[in-house]
Amino acid sequence: MTDEAASSEFVTVARVGEIPDGQGLAFAVSGRMVAIFNENGKYSAIDDFCPHMGASLAGGYLEAGTVTCPWHAWRFCIHDGKWCDNPKVKIDAFEVRVEGDAIQVRVPPKASQQPSA
């Protein structure tokens, strides 16, 4: 298996019951920080960092599929990563599944933004 294929596989990050209902937790997956939210027993995952000032979205207020950044109240859909105030702007959203009691997320590697030397 290539490194690229390995990094796009599902990774177990938590067990059912470890993320309280109505809240999110941040996990390091494939070199990225991912916020995973539990909303009525359904799990969603988005990039953990708010693009405005870098706050952790996992600690934000969750209501009706929207997380509010704890620093400056930017709001993002936890299902697709869209910024609620301008849907043309979005952060990455990731596929989540539950296998047995394992909460798993698939996080592809982020493309490097630095030119290779």
C-alpha positions in Angstrom: 0.0 0.0 0.0 1.4 3.4 -0.9 1.7 6.2 1.7 -1.0 8.1 -0.2 -3.4 5.2 -0.1 -2.7 4.5 3.6 -3.4 8.2 4.5 -6.8 8.2 2.8 -8.1 5.2 4.8 -10.4 5.5 7.8 -8.7 6.1 11.1 -10.2 5.4 14.5 -10.2 8.5 16.6 -12.6 7.8 19.5 -15.2 5.4 20.8 -18.9 6.0 20.9 -19.7 7.8 24.1 -16.4 9.7 24.2 -17.7 12.7 22.4 -20.7 14.1 24.3 -23.9 14.8 22.5 -24.0 18.4 21.2 -20.2 18.9 21.4 -17.1 18.4 19.4 -13.5 17.2 20.1 -10.4 17.8 18.1 -8.1 15.0 16.9 -4.8 14.9 15.0 -5.4 12.8 11.9 -3.0 12.5 8.9 -1.0 15.5 10.0 -4.1 17.7 10.4 -6.4 18.8 13.2 -10.0 17.6 12.7 -13.0 18.6 14.7 -15.5 15.7 15.1 -19.0 16.6 16.4 -21.7 14.5 17.9 -25.2 15.8 17.0 -27.9 13.5 18.4 -25.7 10.4 17.9 -24.6 11.3 14.3 -21.0 12.3 13.8 -19.6 15.0 11.4 -16.1 16.1 10.8 -14.6 19.3 9.6 -11.2 21.1 9.7 -10.6 22.1 13.3 -9.1 25.6 12.6 -11.3 28.6 11.8 -9.8 30.3 8.8 -10.3 33.8 10.4 -7.9 33.6 13.3 -7.1 29.9 13.8 -9.4 29.1 16.7 -10.3 25.5 17.4 -13.8 24.9 16.1 -14.2 21.8 18.2 -14.7 24.0 21.3 -17.4 26.1 19.6 -21.1 26.2 20.3 -23.0 23.6 18.3 -26.7 24.1 17.3 -28.7 22.7 14.4 -25.8 21.5 12.4 -23.8 24.8 12.8 -20.8 25.3 15.0 -20.0 28.9 16.1 -16.3 29.8 16.5 -15.6 30.5 20.1 -13.4 33.6 19.3 -15.3 35.7 16.8 -18.6 33.9 16.2 -17.9 32.8 12.6 -20.4 30.0 11.9 -19.7 26.8 9.9 -21.9 23.9 8.8 -20.6 20.8 10.4 -21.8 18.7 7.5 -20.1 20.3 4.5 -17.8 23.0 6.0 -19.5 26.0 4.4 -19.2 29.3 6.2 -22.8 30.3 7.0 -22.3 34.0 6.2 -20.8 33.4 2.8 -21.4 29.9 1.4 -18.7 30.5 -1.3 -16.2 30.1 1.5 -15.7 26.7 3.1 -13.3 24.6 5.1 -12.7 20.9 4.5 -15.3 18.4 5.6 -14.4 14.7 6.1 -16.3 11.4 5.9 -17.1 9.8 9.2 -18.4 6.3 10.0 -19.0 4.2 13.1 -17.7 0.6 13.0 -18.9 -1.3 16.1 -18.1 1.3 18.8 -15.2 2.9 16.9 -15.7 6.4 15.4 -13.6 6.6 12.3 -12.7 9.5 9.9 -11.1 9.6 6.5 -8.8 12.5 6.1 -6.9 12.9 2.8 -3.5 14.5 3.0 -3.6 18.3 2.6 -1.8 19.5 -0.5 1.4 21.3 0.4 1.2 25.0 -0.3 5.0 25.4 -0.2 7.0 24.9 -3.5 9.2 21.9 -3.4 12.9 22.7 -3.3 
